[in-house]
Amino acid sequence: MAGLVRMSLDEPEEVRPFEGGKGQLALVNLAAGGVGRAVFEPGWRWSEHVKPIAGTDSCRASHAGYVISGRLRVEMDDGEAEEFGPGDFMLCSPGHDAWVVGDEPCVVLDWQGYADYAKPKG
């Protein structure tokens, strides 16, 4: 195992676009799992722009992330909700919808839930 690993989300191993041109996920794969940077454009909503890709009723990924910019509202299937903004760390269990709040793109780094996020079936 190498003592140092350098990878760049500016030159990711994989890019997964969201439906309707509403953003994308840039992903690098480490031995410990995928690390991604998602850019959610204004108007993005999981249930509209990722659900057709995922094929599930709500997001089934667990997220451990950090919001760099913009605002994101997450609503759990049971109705619990929270809004996240720049500087916020977020933990989010499976079973939720999410959407961009406002007119600024929301950029989120996630090192837990993006390995299979917005990954086409098949």
C-alpha positions in Angstrom: 0.0 0.0 0.0 1.3 3.4 -0.9 2.1 5.9 1.9 0.5 8.7 -0.1 -2.4 8.8 -2.5 -3.3 11.9 -4.6 -6.4 12.1 -6.6 -8.4 15.1 -7.9 -12.1 15.7 -8.2 -11.1 18.2 -10.9 -9.9 15.1 -12.9 -12.3 12.5 -11.6 -12.3 8.8 -12.5 -16.0 9.1 -13.3 -18.6 11.8 -13.9 -22.3 11.0 -13.5 -24.7 13.7 -14.9 -28.1 14.2 -13.3 -31.3 14.3 -15.4 -32.3 17.5 -17.1 -28.8 19.0 -17.0 -29.3 19.9 -13.3 -25.8 19.0 -12.2 -23.4 16.1 -11.9 -21.3 14.0 -9.6 -17.5 13.8 -9.9 -16.2 10.6 -8.3 -12.8 9.2 -7.3 -12.5 5.6 -6.0 -10.2 5.0 -3.0 -9.6 1.6 -1.3 -11.8 2.8 1.5 -14.6 3.7 -0.9 -15.8 6.4 -3.3 -15.4 10.1 -2.6 -17.4 12.5 -4.6 -18.2 16.1 -5.3 -21.8 16.8 -6.4 -22.9 20.0 -8.0 -26.6 20.4 -7.7 -27.9 23.2 -9.9 -30.8 25.5 -8.9 -34.0 23.7 -9.5 -32.4 20.3 -8.8 -34.5 17.8 -6.8 -33.6 14.2 -6.1 -37.1 12.9 -6.8 -37.0 14.6 -10.3 -33.3 14.4 -11.4 -31.9 11.3 -9.7 -35.0 9.1 -9.0 -35.3 8.1 -12.7 -31.7 6.9 -12.6 -31.9 5.2 -9.2 -35.2 3.6 -9.7 -36.2 3.8 -6.0 -39.0 5.8 -4.4 -36.5 7.8 -2.3 -32.7 8.1 -2.0 -31.4 4.9 -0.5 -27.8 6.2 0.1 -26.4 7.0 3.5 -24.5 10.3 3.3 -21.6 11.7 5.3 -21.0 15.0 3.6 -19.8 18.6 3.8 -21.5 21.5 2.1 -19.1 23.8 0.4 -21.6 26.3 -1.1 -25.3 26.8 -1.7 -28.2 25.4 0.3 -29.8 21.9 0.3 -32.9 20.8 2.1 -33.3 17.2 3.0 -36.6 15.6 4.0 -36.7 12.1 5.4 -39.5 9.7 4.4 -40.9 10.1 7.9 -41.1 13.9 7.5 -38.1 15.0 9.5 -36.3 17.8 7.6 -33.2 19.9 7.8 -31.6 22.6 5.7 -27.8 22.6 5.2 -25.6 25.4 4.0 -21.9 26.3 3.6 -19.7 24.9 6.3 -22.3 22.4 7.5 -21.4 18.7 8.0 -24.3 16.4 7.3 -25.2 12.8 8.2 -28.2 11.5 6.4 -29.7 8.0 6.6 -31.3 6.2 3.6 -34.9 7.1 2.8 -35.0 10.8 1.9 -35.6 13.4 -0.8 -33.5 16.5 -1.2 -33.6 19.8 -3.2 -31.6 22.9 -3.8 -32.9 26.0 -1.9 -32.4 29.3 -3.7 -30.7 30.3 -6.9 -27.1 29.3 -6.2 -25.7 25.8 -7.1 -25.1 23.6 -4.0 -21.8 21.8 -3.9 -21.4 18.9 -1.5 -18.4 16.6 -0.8 -19.4 13.2 0.4 -17.2 10.3 1.4 -19.9 7.7 2.2 -22.9 7.8 0.0 -21.7 8.6 -3.6 -20.2 5.3 -4.7 -23.5 4.1 -6.2 -25.3 7.5 -6.3 -26.9 8.4 -9.6 -25.3 5.2 -11.1 -27.3 3.9 -14.0 -28.9 0.5 -13.5 -27.5 -2.4 -15.4 
